[in-house]
Amino acid sequence: FPVTIMVQSALVMRAPNTITANVKINEILPKFLLEYELSDDVLTYVTYSEGVRNGNVNAAGILADLRAIDATAAKELEEVGPERVETFEAGIKGRLFDRKLYFQLAGFYTKILGMQSFFLLTSPRTAGLTENIGDGHTTGFELDLKYDISDNVRLFAGGNYTESKLDKLRVINLGSLTGAILTSKGQPTPFVPSYSISFGGDFNYPLSDKWELFGNANFNYTDDYPTMFFGPPGSPLNHVVGGLGTANLGLGVRKDGFSLDLKVMNVTNEAKLIQSLPTTFQTFALGYRVALPSQFNGSGYFMDDYRVNRPRTFVLTAGYKF
């Protein structure tokens, strides 16, 4: 159907303005591990580690425009600081039942400091920036099981549960500018599903003294998840996507160093949205607003960028190990 796209420019031509900003990381990231053997086949452990994602500098064109209006506030928005994580994990793993069953159970807690995300500036111009919006956490547990039915057949299963939220919002000094962190305390972190599960099996079978048949089958399910930090999950600016389950099969033959196998991924050709980004936010960073007039009621709505999972895919692989 015919579509009318209305583009409103928010760019203002100004005299050249030099922007100088620096982002530097010089960190020692510790990692500690403590293990204790309960028996020859069972091990417990505790770990602590730290990580960092480097900062960045926002778009120079936007910063030059803002500095001409309010240099102090522009300085606050120029640099994106590093995002730091501190992770604690404790678990137990080992083998039971004559070493036929392998298991691993772990719980974890990650503290996120200076979480990097989108910041919307609304006045004196509309612009999208990346800023450290606050602190959050991720916590949960994961389980991994493998059971050898025989020397030729193995079953496996696993899953995890995760909670990830924003705990504290940063206060940004905007001076005479106007903007907002479009989220709230307790908001779920984008692209983090609450749980996922998987199960399946693999086998190998001798066809002759030299040839061997092998194969595998598995099913994976990932719960749905929000895609943005803006508004409650399910709102127009924070679509909930995912909730995808896929089955995969593989079958092949091998001899000495040669192998030939066929994989079929997403056997039932399931289709789900796995990402959604309002195009409006993409154009904010360039100083434009994009809207589509609805054919139903004449009001504007967002033109979004959607992505779906990979459709049914066949992969034939031949290889030789020298």
C-alpha positions in Angstrom: 0.0 0.0 0.0 1.2 3.6 -0.6 3.3 4.9 2.3 4.1 8.6 3.0 7.3 9.2 5.0 7.5 12.5 6.8 11.1 13.6 7.7 11.6 16.5 10.0 15.2 17.8 10.3 16.4 19.0 13.6 19.9 19.9 12.4 21.1 23.4 13.0 24.1 24.8 11.1 26.6 26.5 13.5 30.1 27.8 13.3 32.9 25.1 13.7 33.4 24.0 17.3 36.4 21.8 18.3 35.6 18.8 20.4 38.3 17.1 22.5 37.4 14.1 24.6 39.4 11.1 25.8 38.4 7.5 26.8 41.0 5.4 28.4 41.0 2.1 30.3 44.0 0.9 32.3 42.7 -1.9 34.5 43.9 -4.9 36.4 41.1 -7.4 36.3 41.4 -10.0 39.0 40.1 -13.6 39.0 40.1 -15.9 41.9 39.2 -19.6 42.1 38.8 -21.9 45.1 38.1 -25.6 44.7 37.4 -28.4 47.1 37.2 -32.1 46.2 34.4 -33.9 48.0 35.5 -37.2 46.5 37.5 -38.5 43.6 34.5 -37.8 41.3 32.8 -34.7 42.8 34.3 -31.1 43.0 32.9 -27.9 44.5 34.2 -24.5 43.5 33.8 -20.7 44.1 35.0 -18.0 41.7 35.2 -14.2 41.7 36.1 -12.2 38.6 35.9 -8.7 37.2 35.4 -7.5 33.7 35.1 -4.2 31.9 33.6 -2.9 28.6 35.4 0.2 27.3 33.8 3.6 27.1 33.4 5.7 24.0 32.8 9.2 22.8 29.4 10.4 21.5 28.9 11.8 18.0 31.1 14.9 17.5 28.5 16.7 15.4 25.9 16.5 18.2 28.4 17.5 20.9 29.6 20.6 18.9 26.0 21.7 18.6 25.3 21.2 22.3 28.6 22.9 23.4 27.6 26.1 21.6 24.4 26.2 23.7 25.6 24.9 27.1 29.3 23.9 27.4 29.0 22.5 30.9 26.1 20.2 30.1 27.8 19.2 26.8 30.9 18.2 28.7 28.7 15.9 30.9 27.4 14.1 27.8 30.6 13.9 25.8 32.3 10.8 27.2 30.7 7.4 27.9 32.4 5.8 30.9 33.4 2.1 31.1 30.8 -0.5 32.1 32.2 -2.8 34.9 31.0 -6.1 36.1 31.8 -8.1 39.3 30.8 -11.8 39.2 30.5 -14.3 41.9 29.9 -18.0 41.0 29.6 -21.1 43.1 28.9 -24.6 41.9 29.4 -28.4 42.1 30.3 -30.8 39.3 31.3 -34.4 38.9 30.4 -37.9 37.8 28.1 -40.4 39.4 26.7 -43.9 38.8 30.0 -45.5 37.7 30.9 -42.2 36.0 28.1 -42.6 33.5 26.4 -39.4 34.6 28.2 -36.1 34.4 26.6 -33.1 36.1 27.3 -29.5 36.8 25.1 -27.1 38.8 26.2 -23.5 39.3 24.7 -20.3 40.7 25.9 -16.8 39.9 25.5 -13.1 40.8 26.9 -10.3 38.6 26.9 -6.7 39.7 26.9 -4.2 36.8 28.3 -0.8 37.4 27.8 2.1 34.9 25.5 0.2 32.5 25.7 1.7 29.0 22.5 2.4 27.2 20.4 4.9 25.2 19.8 8.5 26.4 17.3 10.7 24.7 18.0 14.4 24.4 14.8 16.4 23.6 15.8 20.1 23.7 17.2 22.2 22.2 17.4 19.4 19.6 16.4 15.8 19.4 19.3 13.4 19.5 20.2 9.9 20.7 23.3 9.5 22.8 24.9 6.6 24.6 25.4 7.2 28.4 26.1 5.3 31.6 22.5 5.2 32.8 22.9 3.4 36.2 23.7 0.2 38.0 22.1 -3.2 37.7 22.5 -6.9 38.4 22.2 -10.4 36.9 21.6 -13.5 39.0 20.5 -17.1 38.3 21.6 -20.7 38.0 22.4 -23.2 35.3 22.4 -27.0 35.1 24.2 -29.3 32.7 23.6 -33.1 32.5 25.1 -35.8 30.3 24.4 -39.5 30.6 26.2 -42.3 28.8 23.7 -45.1 28.1 26.5 -47.1 26.4 29.8 -46.5 24.7 27.9 -45.5 21.6 24.9 -43.5 22.9 24.8 -40.4 25.1 21.8 -38.2 26.3 22.2 -34.7 27.4 20.0 -31.9 28.9 20.5 -28.5 30.4 18.9 -25.2 31.3 19.3 -22.0 33.1 17.2 -19.3 34.9 18.3 -15.7 34.8 17.0 -12.4 36.4 18.6 -9.2 35.1 17.4 -5.8 36.2 18.4 -2.1 36.5 18.7 -1.3 40.2 19.7 2.3 40.3 19.4 5.3 37.9 22.2 7.8 37.4 21.4 11.5 37.8 22.8 13.4 34.8 23.5 17.2 35.0 21.8 18.6 31.9 22.0 22.3 32.8 19.8 24.2 30.3 19.3 21.1 28.1 16.4 18.7 28.4 16.6 15.0 28.2 15.7 11.7 29.9 16.8 8.2 30.6 13.7 6.5 29.3 13.5 3.7 31.8 12.9 3.1 35.5 14.3 1.3 38.5 13.5 -2.4 38.3 13.3 -2.5 34.5 14.4 -5.9 33.0 17.6 -5.8 31.0 17.1 -6.1 27.2 17.8 -9.4 25.4 18.1 -11.4 28.5 15.5 -14.3 28.6 14.3 -15.6 31.9 15.1 -19.1 31.1 16.3 -21.5 28.4 16.3 -25.3 28.1 17.9 -27.9 25.8 17.9 -31.6 25.5 18.9 -34.3 23.0 21.4 -37.1 22.3 24.1 -38.3 20.0 25.3 -41.7 18.9 28.0 -43.5 16.9 27.7 -46.9 15.3 30.4 -49.0 13.5 29.3 -49.9 10.0 32.5 -51.9 9.3 36.1 -52.1 10.5 36.8 -48.6 9.0 33.5 -46.8 8.5 31.4 -45.3 11.3 27.9 -43.8 11.3 27.3 -40.9 13.7 24.4 -38.5 14.4 22.7 -36.2 16.8 19.4 -34.6 17.6 18.6 -31.8 19.9 15.9 -29.3 20.9 16.5 -25.8 22.2 14.0 -23.4 23.7 14.6 -19.8 24.7 12.0 -17.8 26.6 10.8 -14.4 25.3 12.6 -11.2 26.3 12.3 -7.4 26.1 14.3 -5.5 23.4 14.8 -2.0 24.8 15.0 -0.2 28.1 12.2 2.2 27.2 8.8 1.6 28.8 7.4 -1.6 30.3 8.0 -4.8 28.3 5.3 -5.1 25.7 4.9 -1.4 25.2 5.3 0.2 21.7 8.9 1.1 22.4 9.9 -2.1 24.1 8.7 -5.0 22.1 8.8 -8.5 23.6 10.2 -11.1 21.2 11.7 -14.6 21.3 9.9 -17.5 22.8 11.5 -19.7 20.2 12.0 -23.5 20.2 14.0 -25.2 17.4 14.8 -28.8 16.7 18.0 -29.8 14.9 19.2 -33.0 13.4 22.6 -34.3 12.1 23.7 -37.5 10.4 27.1 -38.5 8.9 29.7 -41.1 8.2 33.5 -41.0 8.9 36.5 -43.1 8.1 40.0 -42.5 9.4 40.4 -38.7 8.9 37.6 -38.3 6.4 34.0 -37.3 7.4 30.8 -36.3 5.6 27.8 -35.1 7.5 24.5 -33.4 6.8 22.9 -31.0 9.4 19.3 -29.7 9.4 18.8 -26.7 11.6 15.4 -25.5 12.6 13.8 -28.7 11.2 10.2 -27.5 11.6 11.0 -24.1 10.1 9.8 -22.1 13.2 9.7 -18.3 12.7 9.9 -15.8 15.6 11.0 -12.2 16.0 14.3 -12.2 17.8 15.0 -8.4 17.6 13.0 -5.2 17.2 14.4 -1.7 17.0 12.2 1.3 16.5 13.7 3.1 13.5 12.7 6.4 15.1 15.5 5.9 17.6 18.0 5.2 14.9 17.1 8.5 13.2 17.2 10.5 16.5 21.0 10.1 16.5 21.1 11.8 13.1 18.7 14.6 14.2 15.7 13.4 12.3 12.2 12.2 13.2 10.5 9.6 11.1 6.8 8.8 11.3 4.4 6.9 9.1 0.7 8.0 8.9 -1.5 5.1 9.8 -3.8 4.0 7.0 -6.4 3.2 9.7 -6.8 6.4 11.7 -4.3 8.9 10.3 -2.2 9.0 13.4 1.6 8.5 13.3 3.3 5.4 14.4 6.8 4.0 14.5 8.6 2.4 11.6 10.4 -0.5 13.2 13.4 -2.7 12.2 12.5 -6.4 12.8 14.7 -9.4 12.6 13.6 -13.1 12.7 15.6 -16.2 13.4 17.2 -18.3 10.7 14.8 -20.5 8.7 15.2 -24.2 8.1 18.8 -24.6 7.0 20.7 -27.5 5.4 24.4 -27.7 5.9 26.5 -30.4 4.1 30.1 -30.6 5.4 33.0 -32.7 4.1 36.3 -32.7 5.8 39.6 -34.5 6.2 42.1 -34.4 9.1 45.7 -34.8 8.1 
